[in-house]
Amino acid sequence: MKNRTLIIAEAGVNHNGDLELARRLIDAAAQAGVDLVKFQTFNANRQVTRTAIKADYQNHTTDSKESQYEMLRRLELTADMHNELIAHCAARNIGFFSTGFDVGSVDLLVSLGQDRFKIPSGEITNLPYLRHIGQLGKDVILSTGMATIGEIEAAIDVLEQAGTPRANITVLHCTTEYPTPMAEVNLRAMQSIHTTFGVAVGYSDHTPGIEVAIAAVALGASVIEKHFTLDRNFPGPDHKASLEPEELKAMVAAIRNIEIALGDGIKQLTPSEARNKPIVRKSLVASQKIKVGEVFSVQNITTKRPGTGISPMRWDEVIGHPAPRDFSADELIEL
C-alpha cells in the first residue's frame, strides 16, 4: 500500500483578515479530514514595495484600485492571531501550518514551534531567504511554480549547503496561475523532478475541481496542497480558485481510496477473486456422451463454466487420451 499522502488544506488568505472566518476555515478543514490547515504569514512592509502591482487574477477578484501592498496589509495575521489559530487547530485535532514569506515571518513561526517550513513559489530564487530556512535543518516543502529545472536545482543546493539534508526536502510541482488551465498542468513534470533530483515530490494544485490532485497521488505525490474556502463567492484574491468544504471532503476521501487502490504492485490472486475464480473460469467438459475407452477429441469435449475441473490450458494433454469412464454431456472431464 502507498504511504499516506500528506494533505494540506491551504486556507491561505481566504480568512480575509477575519479571525472568526479563519476559525471556521479550520473547522471545515478538520471535518474534511485533511492533515494540516495552512495559512500565510507575512508582513506587507517586508514583502512588497508600495508601488508593486497585482496579478491579473488579483485585480479580477479584488478592488483594482487597491495596490498589492494595500491588499496584503488587509490580509496580515498578527502574532496573537497565530496563537489563537494554533490553539483552535489543537482543539479540532488538526495540524496548524503556515508559509512564512520573509525571514522575519519565518522567525515568528520558529518561535511558535513550527517544525516544517514551506517555501512558496515566489521565493524559490530568494537566496538569503532560502539560506535562512536551510540553516534550520527542518523538513522543507519547496514549491516550484514558474521555476525551471535549473532554478529548482539551485534552490535545493542552497538548502543543502545551509544545512538541510536532501532527504528532508519535498519538492512540489506547481503552476502559478489561479485557476490553472488544464493545458498548463503538465503533471508529468512532477515525475521528472523526482527522477532528476531523487527527492520526494508532491503537487500544489490550483486547477478547478479535484481530479488533478487525485491523479497526482496516483503518479507518486507524497504531498498534496489545495486551496479551499467556505464560499467561492467571498471577496478576496484566492476564493475563486479554491474548493468549497464538500469538495475538499470529497478530494480527501478520493485520495485515501487511491492510496488503498495502488496496492503493493504484486500481481496475485486477491481474496475476493479467489471466491469468483471457480465460477468465472472454465473447465474441460463433455460436449456429448462419451463411452469408457473412447478417445477424447475436438468433437466430444469443449470448455464451459464452472472452473472446478481440468483447466482448458491442459487441452492438448487431454486430446487423444482415452476416457477412463462414461461421461454424460456437460459433465466435467476427468483423467
Order of alpha helices (4+ residues) and beta strands (2+ residues): beta-alpha-beta-alpha-alpha-alpha-alpha-beta-alpha-beta-alpha-beta-alpha-beta-alpha-beta-alpha-beta-alpha-alpha-beta-beta-alpha
